[in-house]
Amino acid sequence: VQLQASGGGLVQAGGSLRLSCAASGRTFSNYAVGWFRQAPGKEREFVAVISRSGVTTYYSDSVKGRFTISRVNAKNTVYLQMNSLKPEDTAVYYCATKYFTTATKETEFGSWGQGTLVTVSS
């Protein structure tokens, strides 16, 4: 599966952005999709994951209640709606796929997009 992340940009604290992850290649609906992020000088961390059907989602504690992950399999796209953004959300955001089951560890994800930069100003 090839992935293309988009939708990043500069936003003020308290604002919103919606990231998109467009997939091509193999049957998208066979894959769980996760979002991860890497802030400057820090390791990449888990943000959210959605199951193949979209019924099951998991979030990191730092974004729970502010971010929402969703997918439209007919469009081969996963979204990350980010509300109430904080300066500490500043990072490069990556989407990644995992065959069949969900996970939160990045080592379990096989295909990665190129990342999209989100910058939240205070």
C-alpha positions in Angstrom: 0.0 0.0 0.0 1.3 3.4 -0.9 0.3 6.3 1.3 0.1 10.1 0.8 -0.4 12.3 3.9 -1.6 15.8 3.5 -3.4 18.7 5.2 -0.7 19.9 7.5 0.0 23.6 8.0 0.4 26.5 10.5 -2.5 27.1 12.9 -2.9 29.0 16.1 -3.4 27.3 19.4 -7.0 26.4 19.9 -7.5 26.0 16.1 -8.3 22.9 14.0 -6.8 21.0 11.1 -7.8 17.9 9.2 -5.2 15.6 7.9 -5.8 13.1 5.1 -4.1 9.9 4.3 -4.8 8.7 0.8 -3.9 5.1 -0.1 -3.3 3.3 -3.3 -2.3 -0.2 -4.2 -3.6 -3.2 -2.4 -7.1 -3.5 -0.9 -7.3 -0.7 1.5 -10.1 -2.2 3.6 -7.8 -5.0 4.6 -5.6 -2.7 6.6 -5.8 -0.9 9.9 -4.4 2.6 9.6 -2.5 4.5 12.3 -1.3 8.1 12.7 2.0 8.8 14.4 3.9 12.0 15.0 7.4 13.1 15.5 8.2 16.4 17.2 11.6 18.0 16.7 14.2 16.3 18.8 11.8 13.6 20.0 11.0 10.0 19.0 8.1 9.2 16.9 5.0 8.4 18.9 1.6 6.9 18.4 -1.4 9.2 18.0 -4.4 7.1 16.8 -5.4 4.0 15.0 -8.6 2.8 13.2 -9.6 -0.7 12.4 -10.3 -2.0 8.9 -14.0 -1.4 9.2 -13.7 1.9 11.1 -15.7 0.6 14.1 -12.7 0.4 16.5 -10.4 3.3 17.3 -7.7 4.0 19.8 -6.0 7.2 20.9 -3.0 8.3 22.9 -3.9 9.9 26.1 -2.4 13.2 24.9 -4.9 13.6 22.1 -8.0 11.7 23.4 -11.0 14.0 23.3 -9.4 16.4 20.9 -8.5 14.3 17.8 -10.8 12.0 15.8 -9.7 9.4 13.4 -12.1 8.2 10.7 -12.0 6.5 7.3 -13.9 6.2 4.1 -12.9 2.9 2.5 -14.7 3.8 -0.8 -12.3 6.7 -1.1 -9.2 4.8 0.2 -8.8 7.6 2.7 -8.3 8.0 6.4 -8.7 11.3 8.2 -7.4 12.8 11.4 -9.5 15.7 12.6 -7.5 17.7 15.1 -9.3 20.2 17.3 -8.2 22.4 20.2 -4.7 22.2 19.0 -1.8 23.0 21.4 1.8 24.0 20.7 2.9 20.6 21.9 1.0 19.1 19.0 3.6 20.5 16.6 5.2 17.6 14.7 5.5 15.8 11.5 2.5 13.5 11.2 2.7 10.2 9.5 0.1 7.7 8.5 0.9 4.0 8.3 -0.9 0.7 7.6 -1.0 -2.6 9.3 -2.5 -5.7 7.7 -5.7 -6.9 9.3 -5.5 -6.1 13.0 -5.0 -2.8 14.9 -1.9 -2.0 16.9 -0.2 1.0 18.5 3.5 0.1 18.2 5.1 1.6 15.1 7.2 -1.5 14.5 4.0 -3.4 13.6 3.1 -1.0 10.8 4.5 -1.9 7.4 3.8 1.0 4.9 4.4 4.6 5.8 3.5 7.9 4.1 6.0 10.7 3.7 4.6 12.9 6.6 2.9 16.2 6.8 4.1 19.0 9.0 1.7 20.5 11.6 2.9 23.7 13.4 0.8 25.1 16.2 1.7 28.6 17.3 1.0 30.0 20.8 
